[in-house]
């Protein structure tokens, strides 16, 4: 924003310091006049030298004013100079932290997010501002790095189906006698994956921008709907779905929260034991929050790999290329949707194998208890 040049804050503070100092000096001189000089007589008076140890003539008011006025003016001039010089130096020292904050802001504006103010000294208003700015830069740097990594991974994932489609089309063009049925099936599968990936990216962007209307949502109903939708996939994988919980009302987008629940249940089904696996979906009401928990059986997971599971296109340390693993954005989208609803997503490895994922969201009101255990 372009603004007209104005007086600096340092000069304003300097003039303020000098003005207050001059005002204090004038008030002090006025107090001397009111409480001292006004009691001095304006005519000469004689008194008996035997009664007073000093003796002589008592001084008159006019004579005192002649002596007092020039010296009072000199004192006021000294206070003015002292106030201007001292105020300029004091204002400079007081505003020095703002200079460092402004310099860090300019660096951040030009793309340097690694710089930190790290203002020394004890806690005060300036240091609170500097610490808050450092915290903001840290979060912004992490967010930008995550976005760049996400964009790079998305570009790589989108390039793969496009490259495969191009190769299949080249084969069809160079070999016109080749059976086109197989090529069409493979192109359809590749195109479907590209569409799913694009829709997942759009969903993640929509959730991150929080461009949705908030409504009252019951997580227990969403859990039941998600498990019913994914029941055929669970039967295909030999996985048992178990749901239980309470009425857990929160505020958010029903479509996004349903996508969140579906992603978690789908992930729990796909990444399970080869046979006779189990997925537990529960909802719980706590003071001020509601919790959706999805647990599954499976292989033992190292704790240091848990943090990588919400990274886009990642599953532990391996890339995703299985038939039922989707596009590799399930948990990443779940994390984005959770943060967009002011919640927290926690991943914990189960001691017996598998994963426990908890989504904690703000509750809208004290929930009504409703036990509804069931098994699909």
C-alpha positions in Angstrom: 0.0 0.0 0.0 1.4 3.4 -1.0 1.2 6.0 1.7 2.3 9.7 1.8 5.5 10.3 3.8 4.9 11.3 7.4 6.7 12.2 10.6 8.7 9.3 12.1 7.6 7.7 15.3 11.0 8.4 16.8 10.5 12.2 16.1 7.0 12.0 17.5 8.3 10.4 20.7 11.2 12.9 21.0 8.8 15.8 20.7 6.5 14.2 23.2 9.3 13.6 25.7 10.5 17.2 25.3 7.0 18.6 25.6 6.3 16.7 28.8 9.6 17.8 30.2 8.9 21.4 29.4 5.4 21.1 30.8 6.8 19.7 34.1 9.3 22.6 34.2 6.6 25.2 33.7 4.4 23.6 36.3 7.3 23.6 38.8 8.0 27.3 38.2 4.3 28.1 38.5 4.2 26.2 41.8 7.2 28.3 43.0 5.3 31.5 42.1 2.0 30.4 43.6 3.4 29.0 46.9 6.4 31.2 47.5 6.7 34.5 45.6 3.2 35.6 46.1 3.9 35.9 49.8 6.7 38.3 49.2 5.6 41.9 49.7 5.5 44.2 46.7 6.8 47.2 48.8 10.0 47.5 50.9 9.6 46.8 54.6 11.9 47.6 57.6 12.0 45.5 60.6 13.9 45.7 63.9 17.4 44.2 63.5 17.3 43.3 67.2 14.3 41.0 66.6 15.8 39.2 63.6 19.2 37.7 63.3 19.6 38.8 59.7 18.5 42.4 60.0 18.2 44.9 57.1 15.5 45.4 54.5 13.1 42.6 53.5 13.4 41.9 49.6 10.5 43.0 47.4 8.6 40.9 44.8 9.8 43.0 41.8 13.4 42.5 42.7 13.0 38.8 43.1 11.3 38.6 39.7 14.1 40.4 38.0 16.6 37.9 39.4 14.3 34.8 39.0 12.9 35.3 35.5 16.1 35.1 33.5 17.3 32.1 35.4 13.9 30.4 35.0 14.1 31.0 31.3 17.5 29.5 31.2 16.3 26.5 33.0 13.4 26.0 30.6 15.8 26.4 27.6 18.1 23.7 29.1 15.1 21.4 29.7 14.0 21.9 26.1 17.5 21.0 24.7 17.9 18.2 27.2 14.4 16.8 26.4 15.0 16.9 22.6 18.5 15.2 22.8 17.6 12.8 25.6 14.2 12.0 24.0 15.8 11.3 20.6 18.3 8.9 22.2 15.7 7.3 24.4 13.2 6.9 21.6 15.9 5.3 19.4 16.7 2.7 22.1 13.1 2.0 22.7 12.3 1.5 19.0 15.4 -0.5 18.2 13.4 -3.8 18.5 10.8 -2.5 16.0 13.7 -1.9 13.6 14.7 -5.6 13.8 11.1 -6.7 13.4 10.6 -4.5 10.4 13.8 -5.9 8.8 12.7 -9.4 9.4 9.3 -8.6 7.9 11.0 -7.2 4.8 13.1 -10.3 4.4 10.0 -12.5 4.7 8.2 -10.3 2.1 11.1 -11.1 -0.3 10.8 -14.9 0.3 13.4 -15.4 3.1 11.4 -17.4 5.7 14.4 -18.9 7.5 15.4 -15.6 9.2 14.4 -15.3 12.9 14.5 -12.2 15.1 15.4 -13.9 18.4 15.2 -10.7 20.3 17.3 -10.9 23.5 16.2 -9.7 26.9 13.4 -10.2 29.4 9.8 -10.5 28.4 8.0 -7.3 27.4 5.6 -6.1 24.7 8.3 -5.9 22.0 9.7 -9.3 22.8 6.3 -10.8 22.8 5.7 -9.4 19.4 9.1 -10.7 18.2 8.5 -14.1 19.6 5.0 -14.2 18.0 6.5 -13.2 14.7 9.2 -15.9 15.0 6.5 -18.5 15.6 4.6 -17.3 12.6 7.7 -17.5 10.4 8.4 -21.0 11.7 4.8 -22.2 10.9 4.8 -20.4 7.5 8.1 -21.9 6.5 6.9 -25.4 7.4 3.6 -24.7 5.5 5.4 -23.5 2.4 7.8 -26.4 2.5 4.9 -28.8 2.8 3.1 -27.2 -0.1 6.2 -27.4 -2.3 6.7 -31.0 -1.4 3.0 -31.7 -2.0 3.1 -29.9 -5.4 6.2 -31.9 -6.4 4.7 -35.2 -5.4 1.4 -34.3 -7.1 3.3 -33.4 -10.3 5.1 -36.7 -10.2 2.0 -38.7 -9.6 0.1 -36.9 -12.4 3.0 -37.3 -14.8 3.0 -41.1 -14.4 -0.6 -41.8 -15.8 0.0 -39.2 -18.5 3.2 -40.9 -19.6 1.6 -44.3 -19.5 -1.3 -43.0 -21.6 1.1 -41.6 -24.1 3.0 -44.8 -24.3 -0.2 -46.8 -24.9 -1.3 -44.4 -27.6 2.1 -44.7 -29.3 1.8 -48.5 -29.2 -1.7 -48.3 -30.8 -0.5 -46.0 -33.5 2.6 -47.9 -34.4 0.9 -51.3 -34.3 -2.6 -51.0 -35.9 -3.0 -54.8 -35.9 -2.8 -55.0 -32.1 -5.9 -55.9 -30.1 -7.4 -52.5 -29.1 -9.5 -54.1 -26.3 -6.6 -54.5 -24.0 -5.3 -51.1 -24.7 -8.7 -49.5 -24.1 -9.0 -51.3 -20.7 -5.5 -50.1 -19.7 -6.2 -46.6 -20.8 -9.5 -46.6 -18.9 -7.7 -47.7 -15.7 -5.0 -45.2 -16.1 -7.5 -42.4 -16.9 -9.6 -43.4 -13.9 -6.6 -43.2 -11.6 -5.7 -39.7 -13.0 -9.3 -38.5 -12.4 -9.3 -39.9 -8.9 -6.0 -38.2 -8.2 -7.2 -34.8 -9.5 -10.4 -35.0 -7.5 -8.4 -35.8 -4.4 -6.1 -32.8 -5.0 -9.2 -30.6 -5.5 -10.7 -31.9 -2.3 -7.5 -31.3 -0.3 -7.4 -27.8 -1.6 -11.0 -27.1 -0.8 -10.6 -28.4 2.7 -7.4 -26.4 3.3 -9.0 -23.1 2.2 -12.0 -23.8 4.5 -14.4 -22.8 1.7 -17.3 -24.7 3.1 -20.5 -24.1 5.0 -20.6 -25.3 8.6 -23.5 -27.4 9.8 -24.2 -29.6 12.8 -22.9 -33.1 12.1 -23.2 -36.4 14.1 -19.9 -38.3 13.7 -21.6 -41.6 14.8 -24.0 -41.4 11.8 -21.1 -40.7 9.5 -19.2 -43.7 10.9 -22.2 -46.0 10.2 -22.6 -44.6 6.7 -18.9 -45.1 5.9 -18.8 -48.6 7.2 -22.0 -49.6 5.2 -20.4 -48.1 2.1 -17.2 -50.0 2.5 -18.7 -53.2 3.7 -18.3 -54.9 0.2 -14.6 -53.9 0.1 -14.1 -55.3 3.7 -15.8 -58.6 2.7 -13.5 -58.8 -0.3 -10.4 -58.5 1.9 -11.8 -60.8 4.6 -11.9 -57.9 7.1 -14.5 -57.6 9.9 -16.0 -54.2 10.6 -17.1 -53.3 14.1 -18.8 -50.0 15.0 -19.9 -48.6 18.3 -20.1 -45.3 20.1 -22.2 -42.4 21.2 -23.9 -39.4 19.6 -21.0 -37.1 18.9 -22.2 -33.8 17.5 -19.7 -31.3 16.0 -19.9 -28.4 13.5 -18.5 -28.7 10.0 -19.0 -29.8 6.4 -21.0 -33.1 6.3 -19.4 -34.0 2.9 -15.8 -33.4 4.1 -16.3 -35.1 7.4 -17.9 -38.1 5.6 -14.9 -38.1 3.3 -12.6 -38.0 6.3 -14.3 -41.0 7.9 -14.4 -42.9 4.7 -10.7 -42.4 4.1 -9.8 -43.6 7.5 -12.0 -46.7 7.3 -10.8 -47.4 3.7 -7.2 -47.1 4.9 -7.8 -49.5 7.8 -9.4 -52.1 5.5 -6.7 -52.0 2.8 -3.7 -51.9 5.1 -4.7 -54.9 7.2 -3.9 -58.5 7.7 -4.1 -60.7 4.6 -7.0 -62.7 6.1 -9.3 -62.4 9.1 -8.4 -58.8 9.9 -10.6 -56.5 12.0 -11.4 -52.8 11.9 -12.9 -51.0 14.9 -14.7 -47.7 14.4 -15.9 -45.9 17.6 -17.1 -42.5 18.5 -16.8 -41.0 21.9 -17.9 -37.8 23.6 -15.6 -36.0 25.9 -15.8 -32.6 27.8 -15.8 -30.0 25.0 -14.7 -32.4 22.2 -15.9 -35.4 20.2 -13.5 -38.2 19.1 -13.7 -40.6 16.1 -11.3 -43.5 16.5 -10.5 -46.1 13.8 -8.3 -49.1 14.7 -7.2 -52.0 12.6 -5.1 -55.1 12.9 -2.0 -55.4 10.7 1.7 -55.5 10.7 3.8 -54.0 13.5 4.7 -50.4 12.7 7.8 -48.7 13.9 7.0 -45.5 15.8 9.5 -43.4 13.8 7.5 -44.2 10.6 4.1 -43.1 12.0 4.8 -39.4 11.2 5.3 -40.3 7.5 1.9 -41.9 7.1 0.1 -38.6 6.6 2.6 -37.5 4.0 1.0 -37.4 0.5 1.6 -40.4 -1.7 3.5 -42.2 1.1 2.9 -45.4 3.1 5.8 -45.8 5.5 8.9 -45.7 3.4 7.4 -47.2 0.2 5.6 -45.6 -2.7 2.0 -46.7 -3.3 1.3 -48.8 -6.3 -1.1 -51.5 -5.1 -4.5 -52.1 -6.8 -6.6 -51.0 -3.8 -4.4 -48.3 -2.2 -6.1 -45.4 -4.0 -4.0 -42.5 -5.0 -2.0 -42.2 -1.9 -3.8 -39.1 -0.5 -6.2 -40.8 2.0 -4.5 -39.9 5.3 -3.1 -36.7 3.9 -6.7 -35.5 3.0 -7.9 -36.7 6.4 -5.3 -34.6 8.1 -6.1 -31.6 6.0 -9.9 -32.0 6.7 -9.2 -32.4 10.5 -7.1 -29.2 10.6 -9.8 -27.3 8.6 -12.3 -28.2 11.3 -10.0 -27.0 14.1 -9.3 -30.6 15.2 -6.3 -32.9 15.8 -5.4 -36.2 14.1 -3.3 -38.6 16.1 -1.7 -41.8 14.8 -0.5 -44.4 17.3 0.9 -47.9 16.5 -1.0 -50.8 18.3 1.3 -53.1 20.3 -0.3 -56.1 18.7 0.1 -54.7 15.2 -1.9 -52.3 13.1 -2.7 -48.6 13.7 -5.0 -46.5 15.9 -6.1 -43.2 14.4 -8.0 -40.7 16.5 -9.7 -37.5 15.3 -10.6 -35.0 18.0 -13.0 -32.2 17.0 -14.8 -29.5 19.0 -18.2 -30.4 20.3 -21.2 -28.2 19.7 -23.1 -29.0 22.9 -23.2 -31.6 25.7 -24.0 -34.8 23.9 -26.8 -37.2 24.7 -25.6 -40.7 25.5 -26.6 -43.3 23.0 -25.0 -46.7 23.1 -25.3 -48.4 19.7 -22.8 -51.2 19.4 -23.0 -53.2 16.2 -21.1 -55.5 14.0 -21.2 -55.6 10.2 
